[in-house]
Amino acid sequence: EVNKHLHTNYIIGVSGSLSSPVRITLPSASVGPGHTLIIKDEDYGTRSEANAITASISGSSDMIEGDHEYYIYGSMGSITVYSDGIDKWFVV
């Protein structure tokens, strides 16, 4: 399960097909202050907005940059996020 993997791992590489969307659910921001994750699209080519990698929150009170989802698309995109230890993920 990806969610359990995200509690201990720092880098999540996403590969597969550019022609289908991908969803990654982040652990609760309460996982710990400063907990940092990198999500990287490892596929060569350009990922369309319709087939974006979507980073979403695991609880209704958590937020990523003030929203419940964050989208990665384009050519080999990535995000680095860190937690405030309570209920927020911030993109660096």
C-alpha positions in Angstrom: 0.0 0.0 0.0 1.4 3.4 -1.1 0.1 5.2 2.0 2.1 3.0 4.4 5.2 3.4 2.1 4.9 7.1 2.5 5.3 7.0 6.3 8.9 6.0 6.1 10.2 6.8 2.6 11.4 10.1 1.3 11.2 9.6 -2.5 8.3 8.2 -4.4 9.0 7.5 -8.1 6.0 7.2 -10.3 6.3 5.2 -13.5 4.0 3.4 -15.8 1.8 5.0 -18.4 1.5 8.6 -19.3 -2.0 7.9 -20.7 -3.7 7.2 -17.3 -4.0 9.3 -14.2 -2.2 8.3 -10.9 -3.4 9.1 -7.4 -1.1 9.2 -4.4 -2.6 9.6 -0.9 -0.3 11.4 1.5 -0.2 10.2 5.1 -1.7 12.5 7.7 0.3 15.7 8.2 0.5 14.6 11.9 3.1 12.0 10.8 5.6 14.5 12.2 6.8 18.1 11.8 9.3 18.4 9.0 8.4 15.0 7.5 9.5 15.5 3.8 8.4 13.6 0.7 9.4 13.9 -3.0 7.0 12.7 -5.6 8.7 12.4 -9.1 7.2 11.5 -12.4 9.8 9.1 -13.9 8.1 8.7 -17.3 9.8 10.3 -20.3 7.5 12.4 -22.3 4.8 14.8 -21.3 2.0 14.0 -18.9 -1.3 15.8 -19.8 -3.3 17.6 -17.1 -6.1 15.0 -17.7 -3.6 12.2 -16.7 -1.9 14.1 -13.9 -0.3 12.6 -10.8 -2.6 13.7 -8.1 -1.3 14.0 -4.5 -4.2 14.0 -2.2 -4.7 14.2 1.6 -5.7 11.3 3.8 -8.0 13.2 6.2 -10.6 15.8 5.7 -8.8 18.3 7.9 -5.4 18.1 6.2 -4.4 20.5 3.4 -1.7 20.7 0.7 -0.9 24.3 0.0 -4.4 25.2 1.2 -6.3 22.6 -0.9 -7.1 18.9 -0.8 -5.2 17.9 -3.9 -2.1 18.9 -5.8 -1.5 18.0 -9.4 1.7 17.1 -11.2 1.8 17.1 -15.0 4.0 18.2 -17.8 7.4 16.8 -18.6 8.8 14.7 -15.8 7.3 16.9 -13.1 7.9 16.6 -9.3 7.0 18.1 -6.0 8.7 18.2 -2.6 6.3 18.6 0.3 6.9 18.9 4.1 4.5 18.6 7.0 3.9 21.0 9.8 3.2 18.0 12.1 -0.4 19.0 12.5 -2.7 19.3 9.5 -0.8 21.0 6.6 1.6 19.9 3.8 3.6 22.6 2.1 5.2 22.5 -1.4 8.8 23.6 -1.4 
